[in-house]
């Protein structure tokens, strides 16, 4: 718990210092806030605040920046079996090798066969964001919206669309996707706790940005 308090406190202090001391332009504040949010999200996934410090080993260079934890979260919230699962498994295999264009093309082939599959549209959105290095381009935005249209009650489209928006600096838009999902998630569930924490960080950063104007 102490680790979380320290991490969150550092993020708030950093944002305050940049706004009030560094006097960064208003147009860049959302991008800076998004970077801090992504850092905290990474700490939530990868960090171990309860463990003692230890020397860090230098990791070998990776051939591809494929996020296995993100793929596993998608599988837990959406597909596992059936036609969509097969296409997504093939797409992931290309993504692991850094072949993001090929990963998206695989899903395009799947959508030509089953254009009304929400999971394939969701995978396409994620693949296009990965190919654009985190940018939610119009094609990716369209893919996420198609997933939402086809599966309006499912948790996966809102979760990943919100995540992509947050990473791209669109914090208010990300909050609008996450808030209904957090409200409908089962009490005591991990996803509810995660979303509530993310929304609280967004609220704090948006409030700080508003106060600095």
N, C-alpha and C positions, 0 to 999 in steps of 0.2 A: 504493500500500500504506500510506503514511504517513497518508493521509486516512482510511482505514479504521480504523487504530489510534487516531487522534484521536477519530473519531466514536464508536467503541465505548467508549473510555475516558471520554468525556464522559457517555455514557449510564449507565455503571456508577457514576460519581461522582455524577451527578444522583440516581440511585436510592438510593445510600448516604446522601446528604445528606437526602433526604426521609424515609428510614426512621429514621436515627439522630439527626439534628438537628431536622428538621421534625416528627418523631414522628407521622407520618400514621397514622390508624387502620388496623388489619389488613385490614378489609373493603375498603379502597380501594387496597391495595397492588397487587393483580392488575390493576386498571384502570390505575394509573399505569405499571406494567411494560408493559402492552399498548400504552399510548400511546408509550412509548419504543421498543418493538419496531416499531410501525408507522412511526415516524419513521425508524428505521434501514432498514426495508424500502423506504420512499420514497427514501432516499439511495441504496440499491442500484439502484433503477430509474432515478432522475432525476439523481443526482449524478455528477460527473466529478472525482474526487479527484486525478487526475494533471494537471489543467489549472491554469494560473495564474489568480489572481483577476482579476475584471473587474467594472466597474460593472453593477449589475442594472437592467434596463429594467423599467419598470412595465407590467404586462400589462393589456390591456383586460379589462373585466368579461366573465365567461363566462355564457352563457345557461344552460348545463347543465354539471354536474360529471360528465361521462361519461369513464370511464377507458379510453382507446383502447388503452393498453398491456395492460391487463387483458383486454380483449376479444381482442386479438391472441394473448395467452398462451392463452386458452381455445381459440381456433381452432387453435393449434399443438398443443395437447394432446388436443383432442377433434374436434369436427365441422368439416368444410369444405364438404362437398357433401351432396346428398340432401335429403329432407324436413325433417330437423332443422335443417340449415344454412339453409334458406329461412326458417323461422320465426324463427330466431335473428337473421338479418340484419334482418328486419322489426322485431323487438324492439329490437335495437341502434339502429335509426333513431329510435325513440321515446325511448330512453334518452339519445341525444345531445342531444335537445331538453329534457331534464329531465322528460319525461313518464313517470315511473317506474311509475305505476299502469297506464298503457296498455301499457308494455313488458311487464309481468307478464301482463296480460290476453291479449296476443298469444300468449304461450307457453301460457297456459291453453287457448286455442283449439286450439293444436297438440297438446296432450296429450289433448284430447277425441278427436282422430283417431288418435293413436298413443300410448296411455298407457304403453306399455312401452319408450319411447325414453329411454335414460339421459341423452343429451345435452340433451334438452328439460327433464328434471327438474333437471339441473345448472344450465341457464340460468335455470330458475324460481327455484332457490335464490339465485343471484346477483342476480336481479332483485328478489326480495323483500327481500334484505339492503340493496340500494341504496334501495329504497322506504322502508325503515325507518331510513335514515341509519346503517347499520352494525350495527344490532341483529339478532342471529340469533333471530328470533321462532320460535315453534313451527312455523308453516307453512313457514318457510325450512328449519328443521332437518329437517322431514319430507321436503322436496324433496331435500335433500342425501342423506338416508338412502335414499331411493328410487333415486337415481343410483348409490349404492354397491351397493345390492342388485342392480341390473340390470347393473352393470359393475364387479364386485368386483376385477378385475385391472387395470382401466384407471387411468392416473395422474391424469386430470383430476378425478374426484370427490374423491379424497383431498386433492389439492393445493388445490382451491378451498374445500372444507369446512374444511380446516385453516386456510386464510387467513382465512376468515370468523370462525372461532372465535378466532384470535389477535387479530384486530382488535376483537373484542367483549370481550377480556380473559380468555378461557378458555384460558390458556396451556397447562395440562397436557393438556387435551382436544385442543388443536391439535397438541401434540407427539405424541400417540398416533396421529394421522392421518398426520403427516409422516414419523415414524421408519421405518415399513415401506416407504414410498415411496422414501425416501432410500437405504435398504439395497438395494432392488431396481433402482434407477436405474443405467444404464451408467456404468462408471468413466470419469472424465474429462468427463462430460457437464455442460452448464451447469446443468441442473435439479438434478443431484446436489450440485454445489457450492453452489447457492443454498439448498437444503434443509438441508444440513449446517451452513451458516452460520446460518440461522434457528434451527435446533435448539440450536446452541451458545449463541446469545443467550438463548433461552428458559431453558436450563439455568442460565446465569449469573444470570438474574433470579430464577428460582425458588430457587436456592441462597442468594442474598442475602436474599430474603424469609424463608426458613427460618432463616437465621442471626440475623435481627433479632427473631425471636419470643422 
